[in-house]
Amino acid sequence: MVGFTFIIVAMYLWGKIDNRFDQNLLETFLNKLFTHRFFESDFVLIEDVDGSSTPLVVPDETSTKDSLINWVHQIKAAQMPSWIGLPNNAEKVLLTERGQELLRKMLKMSDDELAYEEMDSSLQNKLAPSWMVILKDHCQVWLAELPKEICKLRRTKENVKDPIFRFFEREINLGSRLLAEIRRDLTELLEICDGKHKQNNHTRELISALVKSKQVPLSWKQYTTPRDVIAHEWMNDLKERVKQLDRFSRSNNLRAESVWLGGMFFPEAYITATRQFVAQTNGWSLEQLNMHIRAIGNNGKGVEQGPTNFSLTGLRAVGINCESPNKIKLTDSIHSEVDKLQFVWTLENQKKDEVVSVPVYLYANRAQYLFELYFVPDNFDKFLLSQRGVALLTNSSL
């Protein structure tokens, strides 16, 4: 069976798998299907065949090929996702993704529909082309929603030694430059719509992206986003990012700030900075430190502040519910929100036999793996985590 499993992997998935969680998913799936116990008479093919915890086993009467085929044909056609280890809401997840994709396409079409709305003939003579009117409206709304600037952090000889300060400084500086560039471009587009400015190569590229394809201009893409995101979604997300950066720029204690990791331009760098800070403060080696979850709070409850306690917000748990202090349990809900999660870096090693690792991804498409967090499983088999695709998402708006 081991050799047969290897052949299947080599035949259909030859190549490098991006992370070990995808590898575990593949191995768990194959090990469940291809096992030597499959030939035993009492082997349970499916633990829950009808949603009522009824196991499915091959009856003793199927001793011939024809009888086995007849038995297979008698099995009900409505197969549940749990037959292969998936949660029974797996189809809802796929339908949700398709619905979001359809919504994006409809949003792309909405401006085109508005462009062909009937207008009074006297107004048509005075107004600019319909695409220009729509573009002007978008530019005005976006300029009104975005702040004019983000205050930069003040450097001193002391705080420049702090890795957490350096992280926030880089994020705020990048956000400040990007905000200034976007406001400059939007202002220039407004002047073009008002006839005060002529188009150039740069503005033509902006108009082509925003009007024709409804995509984010290439010059604005200075951090990782999903490939199919449209301009409206991207701008709404940017507004929340800038709001968070503005809060950080006015903070008197950056270490105590709760961080929406999905709203940072380089989220992995924050985890690295906290680790460096703890190592630097205590004189420990980076390789000795391990991340531990200390508390999971809902509505601000259950989370304590401390000089080496760091808090994450805006996480979305897929396939699990997170419970304080550091437990998880499986759920049939598509996802649940984690208001706040607190972690620390210590010299204490994780007890691998008592905890399970949950991958943390940047977006729902799971294209960018960030790191892993360890939780205590609440009465379930560890292999179910891989089969159900359990994960934490830092940004669920894109």
ABEGO torsion letter per residue (X at the ends): XAAAAAAAAAAAABEBBABAAAAAAAAAAAAAABBAAAABAABBABABAAGAGBBBBBBAABABAAAAAAAAAABBABBBAAAAGBBAAAAAAAAAAAAAAAAAAAAAAAAAAAAABBBBAAAAAABBBAAAAAAAAAAAAAAAABBABBBBBBBBAAAAABAAAAAAAAAAAAAAAAAAAAAAAAAAAAAAAAGABBBBAAAAAAAAAAAAAGBBBAAABABBBBAABBAAAAAAAAAAAAAAAAAAAABABAAABBBBAAABABAAAAAAAAAAAAAAAAGBBAAABBBBBABBBBGGBGBBBBAABBBBBGBBBBGBBBBOAABBBBBABABBBBABBBBBBBABBBBAAABBBBBBBABAAGABBABBBBBBBBGBBAAAAAAAGBBBBABAAX
